[in-house]
Amino acid sequence: MDGDTLYSIGDLARRTGLTVKTVRFYSDAGIVPPTRRSPAGYRLYDRAAAARLDLVRTLRDLGLDLPTIRRVVSREASLPEVAAAHAEALSAQIRTLRLRRAVLTVVAGRGSTPKEMELMHELAKLSEAERHHLIGDFLAAVFGDLEGDPGFAGVMTSLTPELPDDPSPEQVEAWVDLASLSREPGFRASMRRMVETHAADRRPAGPRHPNDRHPNDPHSADRTGDTAGVRTGGGAGGLGGGPVLRPGPAAVARDLAAPALAAGVDPAAAEAGPYVAALLTACGEDRAELAARLEAAGDPRWDRYVRLLAVINGWPPPEPLAPALTWFTQALRAH
């Protein structure tokens, strides 16, 4: 283009690929005003106005609104600042769209009812802060006055789901199920009783039990929230001083029952006797009391929670507690 050449609306429309109506709209709005008018009153535009129109078209293609575009072309806001803010907004929109896609994928796979879909959508679209608030409320109900206890800090952290920015349909489905489960009063009460029971298992700081695992160890069962056999260290490090919890009866039962379950030992059979004796020795508790504790800790909803947690956080599938606890509960009552 010649810098001295003036162009009509029709010329600009042909040059940019926009319609005459669109160019006139931008001109009337003052975003791309005419350089001057012809003796007959027609609008004329110079090369700078044409370049300005190119910028406006590009910004509109990128999704910017007209007030923002006006601020850019009038130099009230710098282009890099506007681009950064718009990119951030687009990122949020993309995350929202990904969640919606995941929800719809789950709804299609489940054959959900409209009510189930509505609940799923409401839970899936929660912000990160809202998700943390929901789970924080659950953990506060479970841990209560123990919430500020350093001995439980690692356990509470390990029980917190972290839904990624680009979750898979499986992770969205797991989050919806976990969020629903965490709001069940019965499950909260069951978990509270479990935590209160194991709070009594404290012992002074000292050498760690061979079976103790650090709660932040990704290969530890505690990483998936083994609160039924809570073992956690005090303070940030967790490996040094401060109170720790000895392996709870559920954790001991899980480890001792493994070979019995693998061998298919009937809990009522004589072969189960040595396993029962080993558990009673390790836990030092009354048989009936221990059976009651294991039965309470064997709530299948707990296994479900940690399984869903592992899916959301991308952890390896946890070893379920319920089979071992059920086996030992039956064995303790049979011998």
ChimeraX attribute file (.defattr): number of C-alpha atoms within 10 A of each C-alpha:
attribute: neighborCount
match mode: 1-to-1
recipient: residues
	/A:1	9
	/A:2	7
	/A:3	8
	/A:4	8
	/A:5	10
	/A:6	21
	/A:7	20
	/A:8	16
	/A:9	20
	/A:10	15
	/A:11	15
	/A:12	23
	/A:13	19
	/A:14	11
	/A:15	12
	/A:16	14
	/A:17	11
	/A:18	15
	/A:19	14
	/A:20	15
	/A:21	12
	/A:22	13
	/A:23	21
	/A:24	18
	/A:25	13
	/A:26	18
	/A:27	18
	/A:28	12
	/A:29	12
	/A:30	12
	/A:31	22
	/A:32	23
	/A:33	18
	/A:34	22
	/A:35	14
	/A:36	13
	/A:37	13
	/A:38	10
	/A:39	7
	/A:40	6
	/A:41	8
	/A:42	11
	/A:43	18
	/A:44	20
	/A:45	21
	/A:46	19
	/A:47	17
	/A:48	12
	/A:49	20
	/A:50	21
	/A:51	13
	/A:52	16
	/A:53	23
	/A:54	17
	/A:55	15
	/A:56	21
	/A:57	20
	/A:58	12
	/A:59	18
	/A:60	14
	/A:61	9
	/A:62	13
	/A:63	11
	/A:64	16
	/A:65	10
	/A:66	15
	/A:67	9
	/A:68	16
	/A:69	21
	/A:70	18
	/A:71	15
	/A:72	20
	/A:73	17
	/A:74	14
	/A:75	10
	/A:76	11
	/A:77	14
	/A:78	12
	/A:79	15
	/A:80	10
	/A:81	11
	/A:82	16
	/A:83	14
	/A:84	11
	/A:85	12
	/A:86	16
	/A:87	13
	/A:88	12
	/A:89	11
	/A:90	14
	/A:91	13
	/A:92	13
	/A:93	12
	/A:94	14
	/A:95	16
	/A:96	18
	/A:97	14
	/A:98	17
	/A:99	22
	/A:100	18
	/A:101	16
	/A:102	22
	/A:103	25
	/A:104	17
	/A:105	17
	/A:106	20
	/A:107	20
	/A:108	11
	/A:109	10
	/A:110	12
	/A:111	11
	/A:112	14
	/A:113	9
	/A:114	10
	/A:115	9
	/A:116	13
	/A:117	18
	/A:118	14
	/A:119	12
	/A:120	24
	/A:121	19
	/A:122	11
	/A:123	20
	/A:124	21
	/A:125	17
	/A:126	14
	/A:127	11
	/A:128	13
	/A:129	8
	/A:130	12
	/A:131	20
	/A:132	15
	/A:133	12
	/A:134	16
	/A:135	18
	/A:136	15
	/A:137	14
	/A:138	22
	/A:139	20
	/A:140	16
	/A:141	18
	/A:142	23
	/A:143	21
	/A:144	14
	/A:145	9
	/A:146	15
	/A:147	15
	/A:148	11
	/A:149	13
	/A:150	18
	/A:151	24
	/A:152	26
	/A:153	19
	/A:154	24
	/A:155	23
	/A:156	18
	/A:157	14
	/A:158	22
	/A:159	21
	/A:160	19
	/A:161	23
	/A:162	16
	/A:163	20
	/A:164	14
	/A:165	14
	/A:166	15
	/A:167	18
	/A:168	20
	/A:169	20
	/A:170	16
	/A:171	23
	/A:172	28
	/A:173	23
	/A:174	23
	/A:175	26
	/A:176	20
	/A:177	17
	/A:178	20
	/A:179	21
	/A:180	13
	/A:181	18
	/A:182	21
	/A:183	15
	/A:184	11
	/A:185	12
	/A:186	12
	/A:187	19
	/A:188	19
	/A:189	13
	/A:190	16
	/A:191	24
	/A:192	17
	/A:193	17
	/A:194	23
	/A:195	21
	/A:196	14
	/A:197	14
	/A:198	21
	/A:199	18
	/A:200	10
	/A:201	16
	/A:202	15
	/A:203	12
	/A:204	11
	/A:205	15
	/A:206	11
	/A:207	11
	/A:208	16
	/A:209	12
	/A:210	7
	/A:211	12
	/A:212	20
	/A:213	22
	/A:214	20
	/A:215	27
	/A:216	18
	/A:217	12
	/A:218	14
	/A:219	14
	/A:220	16
	/A:221	24
	/A:222	27
	/A:223	25
	/A:224	30
	/A:225	27
	/A:226	25
	/A:227	26
	/A:228	26
	/A:229	26
	/A:230	28
	/A:231	31
	/A:232	26
	/A:233	27
	/A:234	20
	/A:235	18
	/A:236	11
	/A:237	12
	/A:238	21
	/A:239	17
	/A:240	15
	/A:241	14
	/A:242	16
	/A:243	20
	/A:244	29
	/A:245	24
	/A:246	23
	/A:247	25
	/A:248	23
	/A:249	26
	/A:250	29
	/A:251	25
	/A:252	19
	/A:253	27
	/A:254	22
	/A:255	15
	/A:256	18
	/A:257	24
	/A:258	13
	/A:259	12
	/A:260	18
	/A:261	15
	/A:262	8
	/A:263	9
	/A:264	9
	/A:265	15
	/A:266	14
	/A:267	24
	/A:268	16
	/A:269	11
	/A:270	12
	/A:271	12
	/A:272	20
	/A:273	15
	/A:274	10
	/A:275	19
	/A:276	23
	/A:277	13
	/A:278	14
	/A:279	22
	/A:280	17
	/A:281	10
	/A:282	15
	/A:283	17
	/A:284	11
	/A:285	13
	/A:286	10
	/A:287	18
	/A:288	11
	/A:289	11
	/A:290	21
	/A:291	21
	/A:292	15
	/A:293	20
	/A:294	27
	/A:295	18
	/A:296	19
	/A:297	26
	/A:298	22
	/A:299	19
	/A:300	14
	/A:301	16
	/A:302	22
	/A:303	21
	/A:304	17
	/A:305	21
	/A:306	26
	/A:307	21
	/A:308	26
	/A:309	28
	/A:310	22
	/A:311	21
	/A:312	23
	/A:313	19
	/A:314	14
	/A:315	15
	/A:316	15
	/A:317	14
	/A:318	22
	/A:319	14
	/A:320	18
	/A:321	23
	/A:322	20
	/A:323	16
	/A:324	22
	/A:325	26
	/A:326	22
	/A:327	22
	/A:328	28
	/A:329	24
	/A:330	16
	/A:331	20
	/A:332	25
	/A:333	15
	/A:334	14
	/A:335	14
